[in-house]
């Protein structure tokens, strides 16, 4: 009986000592800032930081072998409990019981005191906030908003069960003017099956541990509808390059818009317009070929006051064609310039139907294939370029 009681007391003492030792290990609550920085002065906030014995260790996690197309896979549940042999010891600038100031690079950090190691913390990883749309169709362009989303060797993955899709990253057409590092645009793959996918983001840091969930997207297959084709000649367009076909084309576009998925067909010819053709959502402009069917802007007057859609006071000229959501333009050419109408710095523009914050708005489902857009127009007197880009 005495030996049994002594054994129970010994086990209780050992358990108490282990619990106390565990509690005395340093604990990291957060590392500021958490956004990617090659080397930055950071604050490590937590408990149990002894100014005399605390050490800080960092590890550069090896990147995935395939940097151009990383895969999410199934990352380990946690990092190693202690730094691997490749880790390096950092030199803190200041240590207080609850705060450490230290220059940190790398991907993972550990803190050690006389009682043991802290749990590791990953740094320099993406911080996604939200996805622009909860539902989408194959081919739609969405964006994820957050911090630290972009980086060399990063990428995106849409994952549903064992299915993993790699979305194509889309570079914003307006990037030279209003590029926003908090937005990452991507296209839902055209072959994506219907279902709910988890979006995973990787910015090139953290190797297999660096995949961060950004939210979920439900992919829905659109229901096909019969296409109604409207011939512009049936609405009075001449296509001879001399008559102003603006009104006739506008009537044809309005007729096609009444049937979702309607197409406006341009037989071979040159269709002169003196104002911007505003294409209704879901409408297709289709020519016989880009050599045979040409929409040409005419009547450009340099003295006309012009205001672009993004409110710049002096846009060079107006757009010849303006596209909206789900618009398609195929097998035709657009050239020339107009002074009347709407638009900005290109013969063809695509403009959001509604303005949102913080990105200003997004145009969805716009397709341009087999077209020629000539944006090298010049003012006849000054020879000043009228457009800054083609699209």
C-alpha positions in Angstrom: 0.0 0.0 0.0 2.8 2.4 0.9 4.6 1.8 -2.4 1.4 2.3 -4.3 0.7 5.7 -2.6 4.3 6.8 -3.2 4.1 5.8 -6.9 0.9 7.9 -7.3 2.5 10.9 -5.6 5.5 10.6 -7.8 3.4 10.5 -11.0 1.4 13.5 -9.7 4.6 15.5 -9.0 6.1 14.7 -12.4 2.8 15.7 -14.2 2.8 19.0 -12.2 6.4 19.7 -13.2 5.7 18.9 -16.9 2.7 21.2 -16.8 4.7 24.0 -15.2 7.5 23.6 -17.7 5.0 23.7 -20.6 3.5 26.9 -19.3 6.9 28.5 -18.9 7.8 28.0 -22.6 7.6 31.2 -24.6 4.4 31.8 -26.6 4.0 33.9 -29.7 0.6 35.5 -30.2 1.4 37.5 -33.4 4.2 39.0 -35.5 3.8 42.5 -36.9 3.8 43.2 -39.7 2.7 39.9 -41.2 2.8 41.0 -44.8 5.8 40.0 -47.0 9.0 41.9 -46.5 12.4 40.6 -47.6 13.8 41.8 -44.3 11.9 44.0 -41.9 12.0 45.1 -38.3 9.1 43.3 -36.7 7.4 43.1 -33.3 6.9 39.7 -31.8 4.1 39.8 -29.3 3.5 37.1 -26.7 4.5 35.8 -23.3 7.5 34.4 -21.5 10.2 36.4 -23.3 13.2 36.5 -20.8 15.6 39.3 -21.8 18.5 37.2 -20.6 17.9 33.8 -22.1 15.5 34.3 -25.1 16.7 33.4 -28.6 14.9 34.0 -31.9 15.4 31.6 -34.9 14.2 32.0 -38.4 13.9 29.5 -41.3 13.8 30.1 -45.1 11.4 27.3 -46.2 12.6 25.8 -49.5 10.3 26.8 -52.4 8.4 24.2 -54.3 10.3 22.6 -57.2 7.7 23.7 -59.7 7.7 27.5 -59.1 5.6 28.4 -62.1 2.6 26.2 -61.2 2.6 25.3 -57.5 0.0 22.9 -56.2 -1.9 23.0 -53.0 -1.6 19.4 -52.1 -2.1 18.4 -48.5 0.4 20.4 -46.5 1.6 19.1 -43.1 -0.6 20.0 -40.2 2.1 22.0 -38.5 5.7 23.1 -38.9 8.5 21.3 -37.0 8.4 21.8 -33.2 12.0 23.0 -33.3 13.9 24.9 -36.1 15.6 22.5 -38.6 19.4 22.6 -39.1 19.0 25.1 -42.0 17.5 27.7 -39.7 19.5 30.7 -38.5 19.7 32.6 -35.3 18.5 36.2 -35.4 19.8 39.1 -33.3 17.0 40.9 -31.4 17.2 44.6 -31.1 15.2 44.6 -27.8 13.5 42.0 -25.6 10.8 42.7 -23.1 8.6 40.1 -21.2 5.8 40.4 -23.8 7.5 42.1 -26.9 10.6 41.3 -29.0 11.9 43.8 -31.6 13.9 41.9 -34.2 15.0 42.2 -37.8 13.4 39.2 -39.5 13.5 37.7 -42.9 12.6 34.1 -43.8 9.3 32.3 -43.6 9.0 30.8 -40.1 10.1 32.0 -36.6 10.7 30.2 -33.3 11.4 31.7 -29.9 13.3 29.8 -27.2 13.9 30.5 -23.5 15.4 28.4 -20.7 12.3 26.3 -20.5 12.0 25.3 -24.2 10.7 26.3 -27.6 7.6 28.2 -28.6 5.3 27.0 -31.2 6.4 28.2 -34.7 4.7 31.1 -36.5 4.6 31.6 -40.3 5.3 35.1 -41.6 5.4 36.7 -45.1 2.3 34.8 -46.1 -0.7 36.2 -48.1 -3.5 37.8 -46.1 -6.7 37.4 -48.2 -9.8 39.3 -47.1 -12.5 38.3 -49.5 -13.4 37.1 -53.0 -15.3 39.5 -55.3 -18.1 36.9 -56.1 -19.5 33.9 -54.3 -20.8 32.4 -57.5 -19.3 32.4 -61.0 -19.5 30.7 -64.4 -16.5 29.1 -66.3 -14.5 31.8 -68.0 -15.6 34.6 -65.5 -12.9 36.9 -64.2 -13.0 37.3 -60.4 -10.6 39.0 -58.0 -9.4 38.3 -54.5 -8.7 41.2 -52.2 -6.1 41.3 -49.4 -2.4 42.0 -48.5 0.7 40.3 -49.7 -1.1 38.4 -52.5 1.5 38.7 -55.2 5.0 37.3 -55.3 7.5 35.5 -57.4 6.6 31.9 -57.8 3.2 32.2 -56.3 -0.2 31.2 -57.7 -3.8 30.2 -57.1 -5.6 26.9 -56.9 -9.3 26.1 -56.9 -9.8 22.8 -55.0 -12.9 20.6 -54.7 -12.3 17.2 -53.2 -9.5 15.7 -55.2 -10.0 18.1 -58.1 -7.5 20.9 -58.4 -7.6 23.6 -61.0 -5.1 26.3 -61.7 -6.8 29.6 -62.6 -5.1 31.9 -65.1 -3.9 35.1 -63.6 -5.3 38.2 -65.4 -3.3 41.4 -65.6 -5.6 44.5 -65.3 -5.9 46.5 -68.5 -5.8 49.7 -66.4 -2.7 48.6 -64.4 -0.4 51.4 -65.7 -2.8 54.0 -64.2 -4.5 52.4 -61.1 -2.7 49.2 -60.3 -3.7 48.1 -56.9 -1.4 45.5 -55.1 -4.4 44.5 -52.9 -6.2 42.9 -55.9 -5.4 39.7 -57.7 -7.5 39.0 -60.8 -8.0 35.4 -62.0 -10.1 33.6 -64.5 -12.3 30.6 -63.6 -11.1 27.8 -66.0 -13.4 27.2 -68.9 -13.4 23.4 -68.1 -14.4 23.9 -64.5 -17.2 21.6 -63.5 -20.1 22.8 -61.5 -19.5 22.7 -57.7 -18.1 24.6 -54.8 -14.4 25.2 -54.8 -12.0 26.4 -52.1 -9.6 29.2 -53.4 -6.1 28.8 -52.1 -3.5 31.6 -52.5 0.3 31.3 -52.5 2.7 34.3 -52.8 5.9 32.3 -53.3 6.8 32.2 -49.6 6.5 29.3 -47.2 6.9 26.4 -49.6 4.3 23.7 -49.0 3.2 25.5 -45.8 2.4 28.8 -47.7 -1.1 27.9 -49.1 -3.7 30.1 -47.5 -7.5 29.7 -47.9 -9.1 32.8 -49.3 -12.8 31.6 -49.4 -15.1 29.6 -51.5 -16.5 30.0 -55.0 -19.5 28.1 -56.4 -19.2 27.5 -60.1 -22.5 27.3 -62.0 -22.8 26.2 -65.6 -24.8 28.8 -67.6 -27.9 27.5 -69.3 -27.4 27.9 -73.1 -30.0 29.9 -75.0 -30.6 30.0 -78.7 -28.7 32.8 -80.4 -30.7 35.4 -82.4 -28.7 36.9 -85.2 -29.6 40.4 -86.4 -28.1 41.7 -89.7 -27.2 45.4 -89.6 -28.2 45.7 -93.3 -31.8 44.7 -92.3 -31.9 47.9 -90.1 -30.6 50.2 -92.8 -26.8 50.1 -92.5 -25.1 50.7 -95.8 -21.5 49.5 -95.1 -20.1 51.7 -97.9 -17.7 53.8 -95.6 -19.6 57.0 -96.6 -23.0 56.9 -95.0 -23.3 57.3 -91.2 -24.4 53.8 -90.0 -24.5 54.7 -86.3 -28.3 54.8 -86.0 -28.8 51.6 -88.0 -26.2 49.7 -85.9 -27.7 51.0 -82.7 -31.2 49.7 -83.8 -29.7 46.3 -84.6 -27.9 46.1 -81.2 -31.1 47.0 -79.4 -33.0 44.3 -81.3 -30.3 41.7 -80.4 -30.3 42.7 -76.8 -34.0 41.8 -76.4 -32.9 38.2 -76.8 -30.2 37.3 -74.2 -27.3 36.1 -76.2 -28.2 37.9 -79.4 -25.6 38.7 -82.1 -25.3 41.7 -84.4 -23.8 40.6 -87.8 -21.8 42.9 -90.0 -21.6 41.6 -93.6 -18.4 42.6 -95.5 -18.1 46.4 -95.7 -16.9 49.5 -93.9 -19.4 50.8 -91.4 -18.9 54.5 -90.6 -20.1 55.8 -87.2 -19.7 59.3 -85.8 -20.4 58.4 -82.2 -19.6 55.7 -79.7 -21.5 52.4 -80.2 -22.6 51.4 -76.8 -23.1 47.6 -76.9 -25.8 46.3 -74.5 -24.8 43.6 -72.0 -24.8 40.1 -73.4 -24.6 41.2 -77.0 -22.2 39.9 -79.6 -20.7 42.0 -82.5 -19.7 39.6 -85.3 -18.2 40.3 -88.6 -17.4 38.1 -91.7 -13.7 38.5 -91.0 -11.4 41.1 -89.6 -10.3 42.0 -93.1 -13.8 42.2 -94.5 -15.9 43.8 -91.8 -14.7 47.2 -90.4 -16.3 49.6 -87.9 -14.7 53.0 -88.6 -15.0 56.0 -86.4 -15.4 59.2 -88.4 -16.1 62.9 -87.8 -13.3 63.4 -85.2 -13.1 67.1 -84.2 -10.2 68.2 -82.0 -12.1 71.2 -80.6 -14.9 69.2 -79.0 -14.9 69.0 -75.2 -14.5 65.4 -74.1 -14.9 63.8 -70.7 -13.9 60.1 -70.2 -15.9 57.7 -68.1 -13.3 57.8 -65.3 -13.7 61.6 -65.1 -10.4 62.8 -66.4 -11.1 66.3 -67.8 -9.3 65.9 -71.1 -9.4 62.5 -72.7 -7.7 62.4 -76.1 -10.8 61.2 -77.9 -13.9 59.0 -77.5 -14.2 55.3 -77.9 -15.6 53.9 -81.1 -17.1 50.8 -79.4 -18.0 50.4 -75.7 -18.5 46.9 -74.3 -20.4 45.9 -71.1 -20.8 42.6 -69.2 -20.9 39.4 -71.3 -20.2 41.2 -74.5 -18.3 39.5 -77.3 -16.6 41.1 -80.4 -15.3 38.7 -83.0 -14.1 38.6 -86.6 -14.1 42.3 -87.3 -11.8 45.4 -87.2 -12.3 48.7 -85.3 -10.4 51.9 -86.4 -10.8 55.6 -86.7 -11.9 58.1 -84.1 -15.0 59.9 -83.0 -15.7 63.1 -81.0 -19.3 62.4 -79.9 -20.4 59.8 -77.4 -18.6 58.4 -74.4 -15.3 56.7 -73.7 -11.7 57.3 -73.1 -8.3 56.5 -74.3 -8.8 53.6 -76.7 -11.0 52.9 -79.7 -12.6 50.0 -77.8 -13.2 50.1 -74.0 -15.0 47.9 -71.5 -16.6 49.8 -68.6 -18.2 48.5 -65.4 -22.0 48.8 -65.2 -21.7 49.8 -61.6 -19.0 51.3 -59.5 -17.7 49.4 -56.4 -15.1 50.0 -53.7 -12.2 49.6 -53.6 -11.4 48.6 -57.2 -13.9 50.9 -59.0 -15.8 48.0 -60.6 -15.2 45.0 -62.8 -16.4 44.0 -66.3 -17.3 40.3 -66.5 -17.3 37.9 -69.4 -16.0 40.2 -72.1 -14.5 38.2 -75.0 -12.6 39.6 -78.0 -11.4 37.1 -80.6 -10.2 37.3 -84.2 -10.3 41.1 -84.2 -8.0 43.9 -85.3 -8.1 47.1 -83.2 -6.1 50.0 -84.6 -5.2 52.5 -81.9 -2.5 54.4 -83.8 -4.8 57.2 -85.0 -3.3 60.7 -85.2 -4.9 64.2 -85.2 -4.8 65.3 -88.8 -3.3 68.8 -88.0 -1.1 68.3 -84.9 -0.2 64.7 -85.5 -0.8 64.1 -81.8 -1.8 60.4 -81.0 -5.5 60.2 -80.3 -5.3 57.0 -78.3 -3.0 55.8 -75.6 -3.9 52.1 -76.2 -6.1 49.9 -78.4 -8.3 48.5 -75.6 
